[in-house]
Structure formats: C-alpha cells, structure tokens
Amino acid sequence: MKKSWSHEATKLFKGKIVERIGYLNEMECEAMDWQPTPFIEFTDGHSIIASSDDEGNEGGVFYT
C-alpha cells in the first residue's frame, strides 16, 4: 500500500516552530533557476519551499 503524503508530511512538520518566512534570495533563485519563491524556516533549521510540482521544476506559492 502506498503511504499517504499528507500523513508523512504531518509527522514531519507537527510541533515545529516557525523561525521566519520569506523569499529565496537572488543567489538561491539563480542556483535553482527559479523566480523568487516563498519559504518557511523552522527553529530546528529545517525548511519548506513552495514548488510548482513534485519534480521541483519551478517555484510555487502557498495559499492560506
């Protein structure tokens, strides 16, 4: 049986504390060949970056 992505993501992010929210800087965007893209960084040093698809072909957006 295929594991649920949302279940795995919940285990990974549950209880984390947000340190900062921002956009990738110019050097990071150039390295990934992306446009300015939002990220969330947690106090433990892990982060999540918005992507337009599962392959990471371009930056994406977060919706709230």
N, C-alpha and C positions, 0 to 999 in steps of 0.2 A: 504494500500500500504506500502510495506517495504521501510524504509528510506535508502538512499544511504550512505554507509560507507564513501565514499570519500567526500561527501557533509558535513557530520558531522565532519570528520577529518579536512576539510578545515576551517570550522567555529572555531574549537578548536585551530588550530595552526596558523591561519592567523594573521600576525602582530607581532608574538612573536619574541624575540631577543635571539639568541643563546649565552649562557654564556660559555659553554665548551662542548667538545666532547671527549669521552674517552671510556674505557672499565670498566665493573664492576670489583670491587676489589675481592680479593680471598674470603673474608668473605661473600660478596654478592653472589658470584658464588656458594659457598658451601650452603648457605641458600636456594637457588633456585634449587640446584642440576644441575647447568648448567656449561658449559665451558665458558671461557672468552667471553664476549658478548658486542658489542658496544652500547653506549647510547648517546643521545643528551640531554643536560640540558639547560633550558631556564632561563632568568633572573628573571622570576616570581616564580622560584622554581619547576615548572612542568618539567617532563622529558618524553622521549620516549625511549623505549628499544627494540632493534631488537629481534623478536621471530620467531621461525621456523614455527609456526602455530597459529591459533586463540585460542588454548587452553593453550598456554604457556608451551608446553612440553619440549622445549629446546631453547637455544639462537639461534639467526639467524644472518643475515648480512644485511647491507644497500648496495644498488647499486647506483652508480651515473653515 
